[in-house]
Amino acid sequence: MRTATSPLLHTSVDSPIGELLLVGDHHALHGLFMQDGRTRATLNPDWKHAPAAFAAARTQLAEYFAGQRTRFELELALTGTTFQRRVWRELQNVPYAETISYGELARRIGQPSARRAVGLANGRNPISVIVPCHRVIGANGTLTGYGGGAERKRRLLDLEAQAAAPRLN
């Protein structure tokens, strides 16, 4: 377990959607940030560069982007409010290559009138891609509200749809 004095670790990963910054410790992933979207993270000078600490995350991300992984098996340290953590946990239950609306996500956490709050929590997701906030779309099917931008959201959804297509036939 990370102590208050132990620094966080970081590394970066090249991906089909751009550079990803991974932040965590030797036990859990704390953040995955797209480095050219609005969620770009600034490196804290106290963080230590430690690529080896992220070997499993790097492997699983490579498998995901190759269309070979549909679910991540990583320890996550999701830091946020109780409400945000409920939203993020439920996001992890949205099946690969499927989408849901913000309203449906609000219903799934037992707060059907909280779709705007769900949208805000979705936007603060610290571990994008792995906690698949890109799978949440507007009620009318539009690609709304993604920190990495609508084009990146479309690319992730297309990647999943293409990889899932052979499985569905």
Sequence and secondary structure as in RCSB ss.txt:
>XXXX:A:sequence
MRTATSPLLHTSVDSPIGELLLVGDHHALHGLFMQDGRTRATLNPDWKHAPAAFAAARTQLAEYFAGQRTRFELE
LALTGTTFQRRVWRELQNVPYAETISYGELARRIGQPSARRAVGLANGRNPISVIVPCHRVIGANGTLTGYGGGA
ERKRRLLDLEAQAAAPRLN
>XXXX:A:secstr
   TTS  EEEEE  TT  EEEEE SS EEEEEETTSTT     TTSEE GGGGHHHHHHHHHHHTT  SS    
B   S HHHHHHHHHHTTS TT  EEHHHHHHHTT TT HHHHHHHHHT SBTTTS GGGEE TTS     TT H
HHHHHHHHHHHHHHHHHH 
